Amino acid sequence: MRYRLTFAVGLVVGYVLGTRAGRERYEQLKKSARQVAQNPAVRNTAESAAQNGRAYAGKAFHAVSEKVGEKLPDSIGERVRSLRERGEGAEDDWGTSNT
């Protein structure tokens, strides 16, 4: 409940501040956000984080599958393998490679 209330308050404050700032300030913030997103250091950090996340997810999958063993339904195992195979070498929505 506390988190919902915090979220709602943040949403209201953001809306009020946004409406007071106007369109010009919105465009300025949008331009700044785009510049930050296109910064090579930010892109490299995001790609490194994505790669680390995939590595940890793979390790977690192996650790869980070893502990669960044959108790894991075949349909779930097949789904995970198909998702892993489909994602190899592809790019995600952020423009980072899945390598």
N, CA, C and O atoms as a printed pandas DataFrame, in Angstrom:
     atom_number atom_name residue_name chain_id  residue_number  x_coord  y_coord  z_coord
0              1         N          MET        A               1    0.814   -1.184    0.000
1              2        CA          MET        A               1    0.000    0.000    0.000
2              3         C          MET        A               1    0.864    1.257    0.000
3              4         O          MET        A               1    0.555    2.239   -0.674
4              5         N          ARG        A               2    1.948    1.210    0.765
5              6        CA          ARG        A               2    2.829    2.367    0.853
6              7         C          ARG        A               2    3.442    2.685   -0.510
7              8         O          ARG        A               2    3.580    3.853   -0.876
8              9         N          TYR        A               3    3.802    1.657   -1.250
9             10        CA          TYR        A               3    4.432    1.874   -2.550
10            11         C          TYR        A               3    3.430    2.427   -3.561
11            12         O          TYR        A               3    3.778    3.253   -4.406
12            13         N          ARG        A               4    2.201    1.971   -3.468
13            14        CA          ARG        A               4    1.170    2.490   -4.365
14            15         C          ARG        A               4    0.916    3.970   -4.089
15            16         O          ARG        A               4    0.765    4.775   -5.008
16            17         N          LEU        A               5    0.873    4.302   -2.824
17            18        CA          LEU        A               5    0.657    5.696   -2.446
18            19         C          LEU        A               5    1.824    6.562   -2.911
19            20         O          LEU        A               5    1.613    7.658   -3.430
20            21         N          THR        A               6    3.051    6.078   -2.730
21            22        CA          THR        A               6    4.232    6.809   -3.181
22            23         C          THR        A               6    4.194    6.999   -4.698
23            24         O          THR        A               6    4.496    8.081   -5.200
24            25         N          PHE        A               7    3.824    5.954   -5.415
25            26        CA          PHE        A               7    3.737    6.043   -6.871
26            27         C          PHE        A               7    2.681    7.060   -7.287
27            28         O          PHE        A               7    2.915    7.880   -8.175
28            29         N          ALA        A               8    1.524    7.005   -6.647
29            30        CA          ALA        A               8    0.436    7.928   -6.986
30            31         C          ALA        A               8    0.845    9.377   -6.713
31            32         O          ALA        A               8    0.562   10.267   -7.516
32            33         N          VAL        A               9    1.508    9.609   -5.580
33            34        CA          VAL        A               9    1.960   10.959   -5.260
34            35         C          VAL        A               9    2.987   11.425   -6.290
35            36         O          VAL        A               9    2.930   12.565   -6.751
36            37         N          GLY        A              10    3.904   10.567   -6.644
37            38        CA          GLY        A              10    4.899   10.913   -7.661
38            39         C          GLY        A              10    4.263   11.213   -9.005
39            40         O          GLY        A              10    4.688   12.125   -9.714
40            41         N          LEU        A              11    3.255   10.451   -9.347
41            42        CA          LEU        A              11    2.547   10.665  -10.599
42            43         C          LEU        A              11    1.852   12.027  -10.607
43            44         O          LEU        A              11    1.916   12.757  -11.596
44            45         N          VAL        A              12    1.201   12.356   -9.521
45            46        CA          VAL        A              12    0.502   13.642   -9.420
46            47         C          VAL        A              12    1.493   14.805   -9.454
47            48         O          VAL        A              12    1.274   15.791  -10.158
48            49         N          VAL        A              13    2.577   14.688   -8.696
49            50        CA          VAL        A              13    3.582   15.754   -8.676
50            51         C          VAL        A              13    4.181   15.937  -10.062
51            52         O          VAL        A              13    4.353   17.066  -10.520
52            53         N          GLY        A              14    4.496   14.846  -10.726
53            54        CA          GLY        A              14    5.040   14.936  -12.076
54            55         C          GLY        A              14    4.081   15.576  -13.053
55            56         O          GLY        A              14    4.482   16.366  -13.907
56            57         N          TYR        A              15    2.825   15.234  -12.924
57            58        CA          TYR        A              15    1.813   15.824  -13.810
58            59         C          TYR        A              15    1.698   17.329  -13.575
59            60         O          TYR        A              15    1.680   18.119  -14.519
60            61         N          VAL        A              16    1.622   17.712  -12.300
61            62        CA          VAL        A              16    1.476   19.138  -11.985
62            63         C          VAL        A              16    2.691   19.924  -12.463
63            64         O          VAL        A              16    2.549   20.980  -13.079
64            65         N          LEU        A              17    3.878   19.411  -12.180
65            66        CA          LEU        A              17    5.084   20.115  -12.614
66            67         C          LEU        A              17    5.178   20.152  -14.138
67            68         O          LEU        A              17    5.617   21.146  -14.715
68            69         N          GLY        A              18    4.771   19.087  -14.769
69            70        CA          GLY        A              18    4.808   19.036  -16.225
70            71         C          GLY        A              18    3.861   20.027  -16.866
71            72         O          GLY        A              18    4.202   20.664  -17.862
72            73         N          THR        A              19    2.688   20.158  -16.306
73            74        CA          THR        A              19    1.729   21.098  -16.889
74            75         C          THR        A              19    2.141   22.542  -16.644
75            76         O          THR        A              19    1.845   23.424  -17.450
76            77         N          ARG        A              20    2.813   22.777  -15.545
77            78        CA          ARG        A              20    3.274   24.144  -15.273
78            79         C          ARG        A              20    4.471   24.517  -16.146
79            80         O          ARG        A              20    4.616   25.671  -16.549
80            81         N          ALA        A              21    5.318   23.546  -16.433
81            82        CA          ALA        A              21    6.527   23.833  -17.208
82            83         C          ALA        A              21    6.202   24.149  -18.657
83            84         O          ALA        A              21    6.860   24.990  -19.270
84            85         N          GLY        A              22    5.205   23.493  -19.208
85            86        CA          GLY        A              22    4.794   23.772  -20.574
86            87         C          GLY        A              22    5.561   22.956  -21.610
87            88         O          GLY        A              22    6.456   22.173  -21.290
88            89         N          ARG        A              23    5.176   23.172  -22.849
89            90        CA          ARG        A              23    5.714   22.409  -23.975
90            91         C          ARG        A              23    7.194   22.693  -24.219
91            92         O          ARG        A              23    7.945   21.788  -24.581
92            93         N          GLU        A              24    7.614   23.927  -24.025
93            94        CA          GLU        A              24    9.008   24.289  -24.282
94            95         C          GLU        A              24    9.950   23.511  -23.368
95            96         O          GLU        A              24   10.968   22.986  -23.818
96            97         N          ARG        A              25    9.613   23.441  -22.112
97            98        CA          ARG        A              25   10.439   22.702  -21.161
98            99         C          ARG        A              25   10.429   21.209  -21.481
99           100         O          ARG        A              25   11.451   20.536  -21.345
100          101         N          TYR        A              26    9.280   20.696  -21.904
101          102        CA          TYR        A              26    9.180   19.292  -22.302
102          103         C          TYR        A              26   10.134   18.984  -23.454
103          104         O          TYR        A              26   10.853   17.985  -23.424
104          105         N          GLU        A              27   10.135   19.835  -24.450
105          106        CA          GLU        A              27   11.026   19.635  -25.600
106          107         C          GLU        A              27   12.487   19.711  -25.178
107          108         O          GLU        A              27   13.323   18.966  -25.690
108          109         N          GLN        A              28   12.797   20.605  -24.252
109          110        CA          GLN        A              28   14.160   20.726  -23.755
110          111         C          GLN        A              28   14.582   19.445  -23.021
111          112         O          GLN        A              28   15.690   18.950  -23.224
112          113         N          LEU        A              29   13.714   18.921  -22.184
113          114        CA          LEU        A              29   14.016   17.675  -21.461
114          115         C          LEU        A              29   14.150   16.495  -22.426
115          116         O          LEU        A              29   15.007   15.629  -22.251
116          117         N          LYS        A              30   13.296   16.477  -23.438
117          118        CA          LYS        A              30   13.338   15.412  -24.440
118          119         C          LYS        A              30   14.667   15.436  -25.194
119          120         O          LYS        A              30   15.267   14.389  -25.438
120          121         N          LYS        A              31   15.118   16.619  -25.557
121          122        CA          LYS        A              31   16.387   16.765  -26.274
122          123         C          LYS        A              31   17.552   16.307  -25.390
123          124         O          LYS        A              31   18.456   15.613  -25.857
124          125         N          SER        A              32   17.525   16.694  -24.125
125          126        CA          SER        A              32   18.584   16.284  -23.184
126          127         C          SER        A              32   18.602   14.774  -23.002
127          128         O          SER        A              32   19.671   14.164  -22.974
128          129         N          ALA        A              33   17.437   14.173  -22.878
129          130        CA          ALA        A              33   17.360   12.721  -22.713
130          131         C          ALA        A              33   17.903   12.010  -23.943
131          132         O          ALA        A              33   18.588   10.994  -23.823
132          133         N          ARG        A              34   17.599   12.538  -25.124
133          134        CA          ARG        A              34   18.092   11.936  -26.363
134          135         C          ARG        A              34   19.624   12.025  -26.442
135          136         O          ARG        A              34   20.283   11.077  -26.870
136          137         N          GLN        A              35   20.182   13.168  -26.026
137          138        CA          GLN        A              35   21.635   13.334  -26.038
138          139         C          GLN        A              35   22.307   12.363  -25.080
139          140         O          GLN        A              35   23.348   11.788  -25.400
140          141         N          VAL        A              36   21.715   12.180  -23.909
141          142        CA          VAL        A              36   22.279   11.234  -22.944
142          143         C          VAL        A              36   22.216    9.820  -23.503
143          144         O          VAL        A              36   23.181    9.065  -23.388
144          145         N          ALA        A              37   21.094    9.457  -24.105
145          146        CA          ALA        A              37   20.933    8.107  -24.651
146          147         C          ALA        A              37   21.902    7.840  -25.802
147          148         O          ALA        A              37   22.286    6.692  -26.022
148          149         N          GLN        A              38   22.302    8.870  -26.535
149          150        CA          GLN        A              38   23.206    8.691  -27.664
150          151         C          GLN        A              38   24.676    8.797  -27.269
151          152         O          GLN        A              38   25.559    8.601  -28.104
152          153         N          ASN        A              39   24.939    9.101  -26.025
153          154        CA          ASN        A              39   26.306    9.200  -25.530
154          155         C          ASN        A              39   26.963    7.816  -25.588
155          156         O          ASN        A              39   26.392    6.852  -25.079
156          157         N          PRO        A              40   28.152    7.696  -26.198
157          158        CA          PRO        A              40   28.807    6.393  -26.304
158          159         C          PRO        A              40   29.069    5.725  -24.947
159          160         O          PRO        A              40   28.967    4.504  -24.830
160          161         N          ALA        A              41   29.401    6.511  -23.937
161          162        CA          ALA        A              41   29.656    5.920  -22.619
162          163         C          ALA        A              41   28.383    5.293  -22.050
163          164         O          ALA        A              41   28.427    4.216  -21.456
164          165         N          VAL        A              42   27.262    5.967  -22.234
165          166        CA          VAL        A              42   25.989    5.438  -21.747
166          167         C          VAL        A              42   25.609    4.185  -22.524
167          168         O          VAL        A              42   25.155    3.201  -21.940
168          169         N          ARG        A              43   25.794    4.221  -23.833
169          170        CA          ARG        A              43   25.460    3.053  -24.661
170          171         C          ARG        A              43   26.331    1.853  -24.290
171          172         O          ARG        A              43   25.842    0.727  -24.204
172          173         N          ASN        A              44   27.644    2.104  -24.067
173          174        CA          ASN        A              44   28.536    1.011  -23.679
174          175         C          ASN        A              44   28.146    0.438  -22.324
175          176         O          ASN        A              44   28.162   -0.777  -22.131
176          177         N          THR        A              45   27.801    1.302  -21.397
177          178        CA          THR        A              45   27.386    0.835  -20.074
178          179         C          THR        A              45   26.105    0.026  -20.167
179          180         O          THR        A              45   25.974   -1.010  -19.514
180          181         N          ALA        A              46   25.161    0.488  -20.970
181          182        CA          ALA        A              46   23.903   -0.241  -21.138
182          183         C          ALA        A              46   24.148   -1.608  -21.774
183          184         O          ALA        A              46   23.535   -2.599  -21.378
184          185         N          GLU        A              47   25.037   -1.659  -22.752
185          186        CA          GLU        A              47   25.329   -2.937  -23.392
186          187         C          GLU        A              47   26.040   -3.876  -22.430
187          188         O          GLU        A              47   25.749   -5.071  -22.399
188          189         N          SER        A              48   26.968   -3.345  -21.647
189          190        CA          SER        A              48   27.651   -4.173  -20.653
190          191         C          SER        A              48   26.668   -4.714  -19.624
191          192         O          SER        A              48   26.741   -5.882  -19.243
192          193         N          ALA        A              49   25.756   -3.871  -19.178
193          194        CA          ALA        A              49   24.744   -4.308  -18.215
194          195         C          ALA        A              49   23.865   -5.398  -18.822
195          196         O          ALA        A              49   23.526   -6.367  -18.143
196          197         N          ALA        A              50   23.496   -5.248  -20.084
197          198        CA          ALA        A              50   22.676   -6.251  -20.748
198          199         C          ALA        A              50   23.426   -7.577  -20.866
199          200         O          ALA        A              50   22.857   -8.644  -20.634
200          201         N          GLN        A              51   24.703   -7.501  -21.225
201          202        CA          GLN        A              51   25.496   -8.722  -21.345
202          203         C          GLN        A              51   25.662   -9.402  -19.994
203          204         O          GLN        A              51   25.548  -10.623  -19.890
204          205         N          ASN        A              52   25.931   -8.616  -18.966
205          206        CA          ASN        A              52   26.061   -9.184  -17.631
206          207         C          ASN        A              52   24.746   -9.812  -17.177
207          208         O          ASN        A              52   24.742  -10.880  -16.565
208          209         N          GLY        A              53   23.646   -9.154  -17.475
209          210        CA          GLY        A              53   22.338   -9.695  -17.115
210          211         C          GLY        A              53   22.068  -11.024  -17.798
211          212         O          GLY        A              53   21.558  -11.957  -17.179
212          213         N          ARG        A              54   22.414  -11.105  -19.084
213          214        CA          ARG        A              54   22.228  -12.369  -19.798
214          215         C          ARG        A              54   23.126  -13.462  -19.226
215          216         O          ARG        A              54   22.717  -14.617  -19.114
216          217         N          ALA        A              55   24.356  -13.087  -18.864
217          218        CA          ALA        A              55   25.277  -14.078  -18.287
218          219         C          ALA        A              55   24.751  -14.591  -16.954
219          220         O          ALA        A              55   24.765  -15.796  -16.700
220          221         N          TYR        A              56   24.287  -13.679  -16.102
221          222        CA          TYR        A              56   23.748  -14.098  -14.809
222          223         C          TYR        A              56   22.475  -14.917  -14.978
223          224         O          TYR        A              56   22.245  -15.873  -14.238
224          225         N          ALA        A              57   21.655  -14.546  -15.942
225          226        CA          ALA        A              57   20.430  -15.308  -16.190
226          227         C          ALA        A              57   20.770  -16.727  -16.649
227          228         O          ALA        A              57   20.119  -17.691  -16.245
228          229         N          GLY        A              58   21.795  -16.845  -17.497
229          230        CA          GLY        A              58   22.215  -18.178  -17.940
230          231         C          GLY        A              58   22.739  -19.016  -16.788
231          232         O          GLY        A              58   22.425  -20.202  -16.684
232          233         N          LYS        A              59   23.541  -18.402  -15.916
233          234        CA          LYS        A              59   24.057  -19.123  -14.750
234          235         C          LYS        A              59   22.915  -19.528  -13.826
235          236         O          LYS        A              59   22.900  -20.641  -13.298
236          237         N          ALA        A              60   21.963  -18.626  -13.633
237          238        CA          ALA        A              60   20.820  -18.931  -12.770
238          239         C          ALA        A              60   19.997  -20.071  -13.360
239          240         O          ALA        A              60   19.536  -20.951  -12.634
240          241         N          PHE        A              61   19.814  -20.053  -14.677
241          242        CA          PHE        A              61   19.057  -21.121  -15.328
242          243         C          PHE        A              61   19.724  -22.465  -15.099
243          244         O          PHE        A              61   19.057  -23.447  -14.773
244          245         N          HIS        A              62   21.055  -22.514  -15.270
245          246        CA          HIS        A              62   21.768  -23.775  -15.074
246          247         C          HIS        A              62   21.709  -24.220  -13.617
247          248         O          HIS        A              62   21.529  -25.405  -13.335
248          249         N          ALA        A              63   21.859  -23.274  -12.690
249          250        CA          ALA        A              63   21.813  -23.628  -11.272
250          251         C          ALA        A              63   20.433  -24.156  -10.890
251          252         O          ALA        A              63   20.317  -25.146  -10.168
252          253         N          VAL        A              64   19.406  -23.500  -11.371
253          254        CA          VAL        A              64   18.044  -23.948  -11.042
254          255         C          VAL        A              64   17.743  -25.273  -11.714
255          256         O          VAL        A              64   17.153  -26.160  -11.097
256          257         N          SER        A              65   18.140  -25.418  -12.971
257          258        CA          SER        A              65   17.843  -26.671  -13.675
258          259         C          SER        A              65   18.584  -27.848  -13.053
259          260         O          SER        A              65   18.080  -28.971  -13.070
260          261         N          GLU        A              66   19.782  -27.606  -12.501
261          262        CA          GLU        A              66   20.494  -28.687  -11.816
262          263         C          GLU        A              66   19.768  -29.094  -10.538
263          264         O          GLU        A              66   19.680  -30.281  -10.223
264          265         N          LYS        A              67   19.253  -28.119   -9.807
265          266        CA          LYS        A              67   18.571  -28.415   -8.550
266          267         C          LYS        A              67   17.180  -28.998   -8.785
267          268         O          LYS        A              67   16.736  -29.879   -8.048
268          269         N          VAL        A              68   16.503  -28.504   -9.810
269          270        CA          VAL        A              68   15.158  -28.986  -10.075
270          271         C          VAL        A              68   15.214  -30.331  -10.779
271          272         O          VAL        A              68   14.403  -31.219  -10.519
272          273         N          GLY        A              69   16.176  -30.467  -11.669
273          274        CA          GLY        A              69   16.377  -31.729  -12.367
274          275         C          GLY        A              69   15.200  -32.111  -13.232
275          276         O          GLY        A              69   14.743  -31.321  -14.059
276          277         N          GLU        A              70   14.710  -33.320  -13.044
277          278        CA          GLU        A              70   13.623  -33.859  -13.867
278          279         C          GLU        A              70   12.255  -33.330  -13.450
279          280         O          GLU        A              70   11.260  -33.635  -14.108
280          281         N          LYS        A              71   12.180  -32.556  -12.390
281          282        CA          LYS        A              71   10.893  -32.038  -11.923
282          283         C          LYS        A              71   10.372  -30.918  -12.814
283          284         O          LYS        A              71    9.185  -30.595  -12.773
284          285         N          LEU        A              72   11.240  -30.332  -13.610
285          286        CA          LEU        A              72   10.849  -29.248  -14.507
286          287         C          LEU        A              72   10.080  -29.831  -15.696
287          288         O          LEU        A              72   10.593  -30.713  -16.384
288          289         N          PRO        A              73    8.877  -29.360  -15.943
289          290        CA          PRO        A              73    8.110  -29.882  -17.084
290          291         C          PRO        A              73    8.851  -29.650  -18.394
291          292         O          PRO        A              73    9.533  -28.640  -18.567
292          293         N          ASP        A              74    8.709  -30.592  -19.305
293          294        CA          ASP        A              74    9.388  -30.498  -20.595
294          295         C          ASP        A              74    8.969  -29.253  -21.375
295          296         O          ASP        A              74    9.783  -28.661  -22.084
296          297         N          SER        A              75    7.717  -28.859  -21.249
297          298        CA          SER        A              75    7.237  -27.707  -22.009
298          299         C          SER        A              75    7.975  -26.434  -21.601
299          300         O          SER        A              75    8.263  -25.588  -22.447
300          301         N          ILE        A              76    8.281  -26.293  -20.325
301          302        CA          ILE        A              76    9.007  -25.108  -19.860
302          303         C          ILE        A              76   10.446  -25.151  -20.349
303          304         O          ILE        A              76   10.970  -24.145  -20.828
304          305         N          GLY        A              77   11.084  -26.300  -20.231
305          306        CA          GLY        A              77   12.459  -26.433  -20.709
306          307         C          GLY        A              77   12.576  -26.159  -22.194
307          308         O          GLY        A              77   13.520  -25.503  -22.634
308          309         N          GLU        A              78   11.621  -26.659  -22.974
309          310        CA          GLU        A              78   11.640  -26.427  -24.414
310          311         C          GLU        A              78   11.436  -24.942  -24.733
311          312         O          GLU        A              78   12.065  -24.400  -25.641
312          313         N          ARG        A              79   10.559  -24.304  -23.980
313          314        CA          ARG        A              79   10.291  -22.874  -24.211
314          315         C          ARG        A              79   11.537  -22.037  -23.935
315          316         O          ARG        A              79   11.865  -21.131  -24.702
316          317         N          VAL        A              80   12.224  -22.341  -22.844
317          318        CA          VAL        A              80   13.435  -21.597  -22.499
318          319         C          VAL        A              80   14.506  -21.805  -23.563
319          320         O          VAL        A              80   15.171  -20.853  -23.971
320          321         N          ARG        A              81   14.675  -23.039  -24.011
321          322        CA          ARG        A              81   15.675  -23.310  -25.052
322          323         C          ARG        A              81   15.328  -22.591  -26.352
323          324         O          ARG        A              81   16.216  -22.064  -27.022
324          325         N          SER        A              82   14.047  -22.564  -26.716
325          326        CA          SER        A              82   13.668  -21.900  -27.968
326          327         C          SER        A              82   13.883  -20.387  -27.865
327          328         O          SER        A              82   14.302  -19.755  -28.835
328          329         N          LEU        A              83   13.602  -19.810  -26.710
329          330        CA          LEU        A              83   13.846  -18.379  -26.525
330          331         C          LEU        A              83   15.335  -18.064  -26.597
331          332         O          LEU        A              83   15.739  -17.060  -27.184
332          333         N          ARG        A              84   16.135  -18.917  -26.003
333          334        CA          ARG        A              84   17.588  -18.704  -26.018
334          335         C          ARG        A              84   18.120  -18.798  -27.442
335          336         O          ARG        A              84   18.926  -17.963  -27.852
336          337         N          GLU        A              85   17.683  -19.799  -28.204
337          338        CA          GLU        A              85   18.159  -19.969  -29.576
338          339         C          GLU        A              85   17.693  -18.825  -30.472
339          340         O          GLU        A              85   18.446  -18.363  -31.330
340          341         N          ARG        A              86   16.473  -18.370  -30.283
341          342        CA          ARG        A              86   15.934  -17.294  -31.100
342          343         C          ARG        A              86   16.681  -15.989  -30.858
343          344         O          ARG        A              86   16.851  -15.198  -31.785
344          345         N          GLY        A              87   17.128  -15.751  -29.638
345          346        CA          GLY        A              87   17.754  -14.497  -29.281
346          347         C          GLY        A              87   19.220  -14.386  -29.632
347          348         O          GLY        A              87   19.773  -13.289  -29.561
348          349         N          GLU        A              88   19.873  -15.465  -30.007
349          350        CA          GLU        A              88   21.303  -15.413  -30.287
350          351         C          GLU        A              88   21.584  -14.600  -31.540
351          352         O          GLU        A              88   21.018  -14.850  -32.605
352          353         N          GLY        A              89   22.481  -13.612  -31.389
353          354        CA          GLY        A              89   22.914  -12.820  -32.527
354          355         C          GLY        A              89   21.945  -11.724  -32.944
355          356         O          GLY        A              89   22.220  -10.980  -33.886
356          357         N          ALA        A              90   20.826  -11.618  -32.260
357          358        CA          ALA        A              90   19.838  -10.591  -32.613
358          359         C          ALA        A              90   20.103   -9.325  -31.810
359          360         O          ALA        A              90   20.842   -9.338  -30.825
360          361         N          GLU        A              91   19.486   -8.237  -32.248
361          362        CA          GLU        A              91   19.591   -6.992  -31.500
362          363         C          GLU        A              91   18.302   -6.767  -30.735
363          364         O          GLU        A              91   17.214   -7.088  -31.213
364          365         N          ASP        A              92   18.439   -6.213  -29.547
365          366        CA          ASP        A              92   17.250   -5.912  -28.769
366          367         C          ASP        A              92   16.740   -4.517  -29.102
367          368         O          ASP        A              92   17.287   -3.853  -29.981
368          369         N          ASP        A              93   15.697   -4.066  -28.408
369          370        CA          ASP        A              93   15.072   -2.783  -28.692
370          371         C          ASP        A              93   15.981   -1.599  -28.427
371          372         O          ASP        A              93   15.731   -0.504  -28.931
372          373         N          TRP        A              94   17.032   -1.797  -27.645
373          374        CA          TRP        A              94   17.918   -0.701  -27.285
374          375         C          TRP        A              94   19.089   -0.565  -28.246
375          376         O          TRP        A              94   19.925    0.324  -28.083
376          377         N          GLY        A              95   19.157   -1.432  -29.243
377          378        CA          GLY        A              95   20.235   -1.347  -30.216
378          379         C          GLY        A              95   21.494   -2.047  -29.770
379          380         O          GLY        A              95   22.546   -1.895  -30.391
380          381         N          THR        A              96   21.399   -2.826  -28.685
381          382        CA          THR        A              96   22.569   -3.570  -28.220
382          383         C          THR        A              96   22.481   -4.976  -28.765
383          384         O          THR        A              96   21.389   -5.491  -29.008
384          385         N          SER        A              97   23.620   -5.591  -28.957
385          386        CA          SER        A              97   23.633   -6.937  -29.510
386          387         C          SER        A              97   23.464   -7.950  -28.391
387          388         O          SER        A              97   23.842   -7.695  -27.247
388          389         N          ASN        A              98   22.903   -9.084  -28.722
389          390        CA          ASN        A              98   22.693  -10.155  -27.746
390          391         C          ASN        A              98   23.841  -11.161  -27.808
391          392         O          ASN        A              98   23.603  -12.366  -27.883
392          393         N          THR        A              99   25.045  -10.688  -27.779
393          394        CA          THR        A              99   26.189  -11.588  -27.850
394          395         C          THR        A              99   26.818  -11.751  -26.509
395          396         O          THR        A              99   27.802  -12.478  -26.373
